[in-house]
């Protein structure tokens, strides 16, 4: 049987920014939500799914062709998707993140919808109005965090009983 890995491309954010986001928002989130662990905060650029290990070299070669200058992202603002996902958005750096997504999507012939965001919590319990009210309340108490993006990564996601665990397989440096 061929070994496969659950893979995705991401922009990982600096540890300091992860700590700031997590400490700022996790206190304000009801325990009913599934809060994303601090170490898992990232921008997903493109989810590849379960891929045979034999395809890793080809994936690496395609990703190395991505051309993007390094850029700055400013995080701030809260949003939600379909009463299920609570996220922090990119106020600046959106175009560059979208460019990375577009180049990867074209290389891997993907049609996934993309909106740059960091998922901070998932909802399986709160009613729609209660969830929207929470997002609005958090929006009033937003935190602004800025950092430079110098690379994007090929990540592996391992699903375990205690949640997803991510590990970086390859880092791709942006042009400087």
Secondary structure, DSSP 8 states (H G I E B T S, - for coil): ---EEEEEEEEE--HHHHHHHHHHHHTTS-TTSEE--GGG-EEEEEEEEEEEGGGHHHHHHHHHT---B-EEEEEEEEEEETTTEEEEEEEESHHHHHHHHHHHHHHTT-------EEEEEE-SSS-HHHHHHHHHHHHHT---EEEEE-EEEEEEEEEETTEEEEEEEEEEE-B-
